[in-house]
Amino acid sequence: MSPAQPRQRRKRDPESTRISILEAAKTILARDGAEGLSVSSVAKLAGVNRGTAYQHFQLKEDLVRATLDWVSHQLLD
């Protein structure tokens, strides 16, 4: 048996993480509406730690607002 390999830490990329969270939130909003969205469910779909998602968006309302703004800007571009 070989010794356990140390776990590699991912390089931090806050902007990429934020985009992943917003994309997941967009998916959940489209499918379930604002009532079906939680920061925890978005974190799970985005593949990030729940604490990381809360660092970016402290409240569900902040996440919903940011997602709507982000989608609007994408449509305008």
Sequence and secondary structure as in RCSB ss.txt:
>XXXX:A:sequence
MSPAQPRQRRKRDPESTRISILEAAKTILARDGAEGLSVSSVAKLAGVNRGTAYQHFQLKEDLVRATLDWVSHQL
LD
>XXXX:A:secstr
             HHHHHHHHHHHHHHHHHHHTGGG  HHHHHHHHTS HHHHHHH SSHHHHHHHHHHHHHHHH
H 
